[in-house]
Amino acid sequence: MIQERYKLWAENPYFDEETRAELSRLQDPKEIEDRFYTDLEFGTGGLRGILAAGRNRMNKYVVRKVTQGLADLIAEYGQRGRERGVVIAYDSRRFSPEFAREAALVLARNGIKAYLFESLRPTPELSFAVRHLHTLAGIVITASHNPKEYNGYKVYWEDGGQVPPEQANRILAKIQEREDWLGIEPLAEDEARRQKLLVMIGEEIDRAYLKKVQTLSIHPELNLKSGNKLKIIYTPLHGAGTMLVRKALAQAGFHSVFVVPEQEKPDSEFTTVPFPNPEIPSTFDLARSYALEQGADLILATDPDADRLGVAVRAGDGSYVQLTGNQAGVILMHYILGQKQALGTLPAKAAVIKTIASTDLADEVARSFKVKVENVLTGFKFIAEKVHEMEEEGWGQFQFGFEESYGYLAGTFVRDKDGIIAAVLLAEAALYYKINGGRTLLDVIEDIYTRFGYYIEDQKSFTLEGIEGKEQMAKIMHHLRSLEFREIGGIPVERIDDYEQRFGKRWETGEVSILTLPRSDVLRFSFRGGGFVMARPSGTEPKIKFYFSIKEEKREGLEETLQRVKEDILARVQEV
């Protein structure tokens, strides 16, 4: 089977000469097996993979096939579904423009209208555009913060959120129904334009989106009056954020913004950073050098598709301290809820949403404002689904959502994490605290810790690729389930939640409860008094991830306790 697939791709003239030549040069049987033993997995709303020829790689033929699956689903919605169409955006990665155009023209071949952004745009603007244009679906070509060798394809549905499980399963079924790769051809571009099946969009969507972003400011007058007093260094990390982040900050009143020149322009090689990921401290090196030179208050960094935001804050000694995703999320949530409460604009049914991988500190802060907290599975699509549920059922009014991996959202006109919105609101919070009391965001998080307890978080990932990697991850999760932890690193475990088997158990009482979140291969061990350890195989990368969160009443000893907990868990993993 593998050899047949390989032979088809290496010899059939449907595949272009470059693809056939690349495959004919392959000598390693293991590499051939890995490229053809399976199809690149369509999961958590899309797919992501290494750029190369083959069924288990990211290339234009895989883009065509997935798009055809989406087109087959849209066909079930009849002519109205075809006319509503699909909006498509892309970032600065290798082949992103080409893949976006392939998708648009495959849709056109199926008589489906495609709205294609004229140049690269952030993922959150794509989410907005789906809602603004009332399309049935959206596509964004991006691999987010992954290394330059990767690209990906994410599907959004009509509410602007990543495609929900039911629709994702229907798309997957359509993809799997079609074994034949050879009949999927894009329509010629001039013909697609002539039939008005390809419509180019851009500036008009930018204006509408930025107008909505402007409505989220809590103290717009303060921003316009004093925004120049906050000095910001911004880097788009060679990605899609540069235009909209700058415009959004400027319209809010923040004009003292310096953009890192070496990282300002799109660059698919991400030349100045090893990984274009604002979670990694070294990503801030260039921006930090400019911040030191200029005495900036704040450094902001968006990832290539500008849905994530990293933040570093000037400390009292003049150095720059990077906030974790949890810290930035808690600061933003505290600012939004606190200011709205003070102004009398916090709704009675106010609600915030966070993922189960994010800090328990957020739950404590929200409860102090008498605001409902919803915890969802890891992945921003689940936050967007919960926002939609609130609106449909009327039980809550969404104020803020975040995940620990640098994703934040306020407002409901976007249904995914949004680095542009986060940049404006964090700048506003930094300005507010600077003007009112001369405090920094570091002072704010310290005040929160003093009141609720000190939290420290960390992560550890293992990359396990290919067939063997999947088997290894399954063995690790099975082993952890078999251990029934009563304590980890000397800290008592109060509760275990197994989201695969969908039960939760409290050790002290033996009480077992049914978990209502969707089934997912996740284990979460909650400590008595706060904090947790969580294990989950990633849905988008060949990795198994471990999340650590430790709480103490005082800062002293936090690092040592975290280290003990990590060593205990990782020793169990090594047993496998």
ABEGO torsion letter per residue (X at the ends): XAAAAAAAAAABAABBAAAAAAAAABABAAAAAAAAABBBBBBGGEBBBBBBBEAABBBAAAAAAAAAAAAAAAAAAEAAAAAAEBBBBBBABBGAAAAAAAAAAAAAAAGBBBBBBABBBBAAAAAAAAAAAGBABBBBBBAEABBAABBBBBBBBAAGBBBBAAAAAAAAAAAAABABAAABBBBBAAAAAAAGABBBBGAAAAAAAAAAAAAABABAAAAAAAAAABBBBBBAGGBAAAAAAAAAAAAAGBABBBBBAAAABBBAAGAABABBBAABAAAAAAAAAAAAAAGBABBBBBBAAGABBBBBBBBAAGBBBBBBAAAAAAAAAAAAAAAAAAAGABBAABBBBBBAABBAAAAAAAAAAGBBBBBBBBEAAAAAAAAAAAAAAGABBBABBBBAAGBBBBEAABABBBAAAAAAAAAAAAAAAAABGGBBAAAAAAAAAAAAEBBBBBBBBBBBBEAAAAAAAAAAAAAAAAAGBABBGGBBBABBBBAAAGBBBBAAAGBBBBBABBBBBBBBBBBBGEEBBBBBBBAABBBBBBBBBBBBABABGAAAAAAAAAAAAAAAAAAX
